Amino acid sequence: MRLNLPKTLFGQLVLGILVVQTLVLAVFLSYIIVSSRNAGEVRTRHRLDLQLERLAGVCAKQLAAGDMDSVHDSLELARLSTAIEVARLTDLTGKTLSVGDSGRDHGLDPLELAVLAGAPAKHIFAIQNGQLEAEAPVFYGGKPIALLWLEPNHAASLNTPNTLVHIALTYGLLALLANILPIFLIVRTMTRPLRRLREATQHVSRDEERDGAFPLPVTTSNEAGELTVSFNTMVQELEEQRSGLLGTLALLDSMLANAPIGFGFFDAEFRYVRLNQFLADIYDVPIQAHLGHRATELFPGAMAKEMEALLAEVFVTGKALRNVELAGESRDAAGVQRSWLMHFYPVRTEQDAVQWVGVVAVEITERLLTEEALRKTEKLAAAGRLAASIAHEINNPLEAVTNLLYLLRTHESIDAEAMEFVITAEAELERVSEITQQTLRFYRQSTSPGFTKVAEVLDSVVKLYQGRINSAGVVVERRFRGEPEVFGFGGELRQVFANFVGNALDAMPNGGRLVLRVRAGCGRRPDGVWSEGVRISVTDTGTGMSAETLRKAFEAFFTTKQVTGTGLGLWLSEEIIRKHSGCVRVKSRMGRESGTCFVVFFPEVGLERAEAPMAFDSVERPVLLN
């Protein structure tokens, strides 16, 4: 437990004197008590020895005469002395024969009985309460006939030590008062100017309104007065410096707080010592939660360690590091990458040592995503234009070859075997022509919605991927009920199902089943209302998706296909489905009986038909296949 010591000079001096005087007095009293107690014990032993001899001689004659009354009177007379408390006469076995004080007529205690164990002899010993007791045999005719016991008066033996203690305590109190009085008179002349200096120092440290408190009055000509003069000079210089610093600090604080970029400062232990609100808002962590903590304590992943390595480099080399790009996961959303552009620069003291390192941080996540999206979009647009151009160029000679095959098939001189070859060539050529037509349909889409047969769209997509289907050994199952129609943009719907089928084929490189279902039915719209419409499902028996992939499946730029994927296919498909007032759900499972199922529901009024324009112009759009 911590003691509450006085905080004033007078209190500390008084406490010190009290402690020292008390210790000296305690030592002195201990010495007096011990010395007087030892001397008193010696005197008591000598006195008991003399009294035993005299009283034993008297009792021996009276016992020989058989006069017990005289023995009792002798014991009573022994108590007249202030030094004797009890006088007792017992036989050699310890049985009481007579006692000077009738109130003490009791048997011997164990300590007294222990004295009887040996031969009769004189003993002076201490009993249970620490008092002395004397015992001596009473001889008659040279033989012991009884035992005499004397107990001294303990109170009488304490009179002298008590008197000495009272005298010492009185002297100690008088000496203490004599020491405190001059200290009180002297300290007052010292504490008054010191108290004024202390209060003035507190005013200066808290920068309170002074109201003419300075300069302090000089009331003494000793060291305290000189200290007051020096303090007045120091306060005047501080006032001049502070007036210039306040303006500069206000300017710097305003710039730091309102700058549209993040500022942070770190000490040699890589702990935040200061940062602005903009940086705290970027990290979504309060300013107070940063101060005194390291970046590795606040943010997960390798980015914080990278950042501390760069801070250490600046502390060691003293050179700034500019345009450093760092990327790491978001603190509150695991797996979400954020990118930063940072500048590290040293903050030096007057001795040219690096005391802090400042960091300027700008988040460039959106910029990088935008740049990547622009690159991918341009790449996709170029691929779409190239595909459409190739398909258009192939379509013209295909028509000529088709006509030539027709003429060859109707030629009179052709035999039966050649006719079979011609028919086979026409079938393959028709398939190539269908592929080019489907490619052009992706590129040339109508700007006006209309009714589209979903079964025909799915068949055209299957024909487009027929080569991959055959090479992978995938079995396609068509489970169409009727010929339901969706009101919307046929080209966009074709693009949606092409993405689903393409992803299904990617998940089944070693074969499997692709089940396409189309039926009219009831379903829930995105606004939660049940409605009649068309339900389409694309199911594969591929590898399936993990829970993390399933959660991010429809996020833009998220892909598991590394270099070959763009991360835009499912994102764009969901946008098209929502555009047609539809909704999409996905279920997937990994392990045994793995696979993925995309279920799309279009209400019977997908787009508002009243808003649909009547023109059917054609416009070129890029092909976006994931």
Residue pairs with C-beta under 8 A, 6 or more apart in sequence:
5 12
5 15
6 12
6 14
6 15
8 191
9 187
9 190
9 191
9 194
10 183
10 184
10 187
10 188
10 191
13 183
13 187
14 180
14 183
17 176
17 179
17 180
17 183
18 176
21 172
21 175
21 176
21 179
24 172
25 168
25 169
25 172
28 168
28 172
29 165
29 168
29 169
32 161
32 164
32 165
32 168
33 161
33 164
33 165
36 160
36 161
36 164
37 161
40 157
40 158
40 160
40 161
41 132
41 157
44 83
44 132
44 152
44 157
45 124
45 132
47 83
47 152
48 124
48 132
48 134
48 150
48 152
49 122
49 124
49 134
51 78
51 81
51 83
51 84
51 134
51 150
52 122
52 134
52 136
52 148
52 150
53 136
55 74
55 75
55 78
55 87
55 148
55 150
56 136
56 137
56 138
56 139
56 148
58 74
59 71
59 74
59 75
59 89
59 138
59 146
59 148
60 138
60 139
60 140
60 145
61 140
62 68
62 70
62 71
62 74
63 71
63 138
63 140
63 145
63 146
64 140
64 145
68 97
68 98
71 89
71 97
71 98
72 98
72 100
75 87
75 88
75 89
75 98
75 99
75 100
76 87
76 100
78 84
78 87
78 100
78 150
79 85
79 86
79 87
79 100
79 101
82 153
82 156
83 152
83 153
83 156
83 157
84 100
84 150
84 151
84 152
84 153
85 101
85 151
85 152
85 153
85 154
86 99
86 100
86 101
86 104
86 149
86 150
86 151
87 99
87 100
87 101
87 148
87 149
87 150
87 151
88 96
88 98
88 99
88 100
88 104
88 148
88 149
88 150
88 151
89 96
89 97
89 98
89 99
89 138
89 146
89 147
89 148
89 149
90 96
90 97
90 108
90 146
90 147
90 149
91 97
91 146
91 147
92 116
92 120
92 137
92 144
92 145
92 146
92 147
93 116
94 107
94 108
94 112
94 113
94 116
94 147
96 105
96 106
96 107
96 108
97 146
99 105
108 116
108 149
109 127
109 128
111 125
111 127
111 128
112 127
112 133
112 135
112 149
115 123
115 125
115 135
116 147
120 137
120 144
120 147
121 137
122 134
122 135
122 136
122 137
123 134
123 135
123 136
124 132
124 133
124 134
124 135
125 132
125 133
125 135
126 132
126 133
127 133
127 151
129 154
131 151
131 152
131 154
132 152
133 149
133 150
133 151
133 152
134 149
134 150
134 152
135 147
135 148
135 149
135 150
136 147
136 148
137 144
137 146
137 147
137 148
138 144
138 145
138 146
138 147
138 148
139 145
189 220
190 224
192 219
193 219
193 220
193 224
193 225
193 227
193 228
194 224
196 216
196 217
196 228
197 216
197 227
197 228
197 231
200 213
200 214
200 216
200 231
200 235
201 231
203 210
203 213
204 235
204 238
207 242
214 232
214 235
214 236
215 232
215 235
215 236
216 228
216 231
216 232
217 228
218 225
218 228
218 229
219 225
256 263
256 276
257 276
257 277
259 276
259 278
260 278
261 278
261 360
261 361
261 362
262 275
262 276
262 278
262 279
262 282
262 359
262 360
262 361
262 362
263 275
263 276
263 278
263 279
263 358
263 359
263 360
263 361
264 272
264 274
264 275
264 276
264 279
264 290
264 358
264 359
264 361
265 272
265 273
265 274
265 275
265 347
265 356
265 357
265 358
265 359
266 272
266 273
266 311
266 356
266 357
266 358
266 359
267 273
267 355
267 356
268 315
268 355
269 294
270 294
270 295
270 296
270 308
270 311
270 312
271 291
271 292
271 293
271 294
272 290
272 291
272 292
272 293
272 294
272 295
273 291
273 356
274 291
275 287
275 290
275 291
277 287
279 361
280 286
280 287
280 290
282 361
282 363
283 290
283 298
283 299
283 331
284 331
284 332
285 298
285 331
289 298
290 298
294 304
294 308
295 304
295 307
295 308
296 304
296 305
296 308
298 304
298 331
299 328
299 331
300 328
300 329
300 331
300 334
301 328
301 329
302 328
303 326
303 327
303 328
303 329
304 328
306 326
307 326
307 342
307 359
310 321
310 324
310 342
310 344
311 344
311 357
311 359
313 321
313 344
314 320
314 321
314 344
314 345
314 346
314 354
314 357
315 346
315 354
315 357
318 346
318 348
318 354
319 346
320 343
320 344
320 345
320 346
321 343
321 344
321 345
322 343
322 344
323 341
323 343
324 341
324 342
324 343
324 344
325 339
325 340
325 341
325 342
325 364
326 339
326 340
326 342
327 337
327 338
327 339
327 340
328 337
328 338
329 335
329 336
329 337
329 338
330 336
330 337
330 338
335 548
335 552
337 365
338 363
338 365
339 363
339 364
339 365
339 368
340 361
340 362
340 363
340 364
340 365
341 361
341 362
341 363
341 364
342 359
342 360
342 361
342 362
343 359
343 360
344 357
344 358
344 359
345 357
345 358
345 360
346 354
346 356
346 357
346 358
347 354
347 355
347 356
347 357
347 358
348 354
348 355
349 355
369 557
372 557
373 556
373 557
376 557
376 566
376 567
376 568
377 622
380 566
380 568
380 622
380 623
380 624
381 622
383 622
383 623
384 442
384 443
384 621
384 622
384 623
384 624
385 443
385 620
385 622
387 439
387 442
387 443
387 623
388 439
388 440
388 442
388 443
388 444
388 620
388 623
391 436
391 437
391 439
391 440
391 443
392 436
392 440
394 432
394 436
395 433
395 436
395 437
395 440
398 429
398 432
398 433
398 436
401 429
402 426
402 429
402 430
402 433
405 422
405 425
405 426
405 429
406 426
408 414
408 422
409 419
409 422
409 423
409 426
414 422
431 463
431 466
434 460
434 463
435 463
435 464
438 460
438 461
438 463
438 464
438 494
439 464
439 623
441 460
441 490
441 491
441 494
442 491
442 494
442 495
442 498
442 621
442 623
442 625
443 620
443 621
443 622
443 623
444 491
444 618
444 619
444 620
444 621
445 489
445 490
445 491
445 492
445 618
445 619
445 621
446 489
446 490
446 491
446 616
446 617
446 618
446 619
447 613
447 615
447 616
447 617
447 618
447 619
448 612
448 613
448 614
448 615
448 616
448 617
449 487
449 488
449 489
449 606
449 607
449 609
449 612
450 487
450 488
450 490
450 612
450 616
451 485
451 486
451 487
452 485
452 486
452 487
452 488
452 489
452 490
452 493
453 483
453 484
453 485
454 484
454 485
454 486
454 493
454 518
454 534
454 536
455 478
455 480
455 483
455 484
455 518
457 490
457 493
457 494
457 497
458 478
458 480
458 497
458 516
458 518
458 536
459 478
460 494
461 494
461 497
461 498
461 501
462 469
462 476
462 501
462 516
464 498
465 498
465 501
465 502
465 505
468 474
468 505
469 476
469 505
469 514
472 505
472 508
472 509
472 510
472 511
472 512
473 510
473 511
474 505
474 508
474 511
474 512
474 513
474 514
475 511
475 512
475 513
475 514
476 514
476 516
477 513
477 514
477 515
477 516
478 516
479 515
479 516
479 517
479 518
480 516
480 517
480 518
480 519
481 518
481 519
481 520
482 519
482 520
484 518
484 519
484 520
484 534
485 534
486 493
486 534
486 580
486 602
486 606
487 604
487 605
487 606
487 607
487 609
488 579
488 580
488 602
488 606
488 607
489 576
489 580
491 621
492 576
492 579
492 580
493 576
493 580
495 572
495 573
495 576
495 623
495 624
495 625
496 573
496 576
496 577
496 600
497 536
497 538
498 625
499 569
499 570
499 572
499 573
499 624
499 625
499 626
500 538
500 573
500 598
501 514
501 538
502 569
502 625
502 626
503 569
503 570
503 596
503 626
504 514
504 538
504 539
504 540
504 542
504 596
505 514
505 540
506 542
506 561
507 540
507 542
507 543
507 544
507 595
507 596
508 514
508 540
508 541
508 542
508 543
512 540
512 541
512 542
512 595
513 539
513 540
513 541
514 538
514 539
514 540
515 537
515 538
515 539
515 540
516 536
516 537
516 538
517 535
517 536
517 537
517 539
518 534
518 535
518 536
519 534
519 535
520 532
520 533
520 534
520 535
521 532
521 533
521 534
521 535
522 530
522 531
522 532
522 533
523 530
523 531
523 533
523 535
523 583
523 601
523 603
524 530
524 531
524 583
524 601
525 531
525 581
525 582
525 583
525 601
525 603
526 578
526 581
526 582
526 583
531 603
531 604
532 603
532 604
533 582
533 601
533 602
533 603
533 604
533 606
534 601
534 602
534 604
535 599
535 600
535 601
536 599
536 600
536 601
536 602
537 597
537 598
537 599
537 600
538 597
538 598
539 595
539 596
539 597
539 598
540 595
540 596
540 597
541 593
541 594
541 595
542 594
542 595
542 596
543 590
543 594
544 588
544 589
544 590
544 591
544 594
544 595
544 596
545 553
545 586
545 588
545 590
545 596
546 590
549 560
550 586
550 588
552 558
553 570
553 586
554 570
554 571
554 574
555 567
555 571
556 567
556 568
556 571
557 566
557 567
557 568
557 571
558 567
558 571
559 565
559 566
559 567
559 626
561 626
565 626
566 624
566 626
567 626
568 624
568 626
569 624
569 625
569 626
570 626
572 624
572 626
573 584
574 584
577 583
577 584
577 600
577 602
579 607
580 602
580 606
580 607
581 602
581 603
581 605
581 606
581 607
582 600
582 601
582 602
582 603
582 606
583 600
583 601
584 598
584 599
584 600
584 601
585 598
585 599
586 596
586 597
586 598
586 599
587 596
587 597
587 599
588 594
588 595
588 596
588 597
589 595
589 596
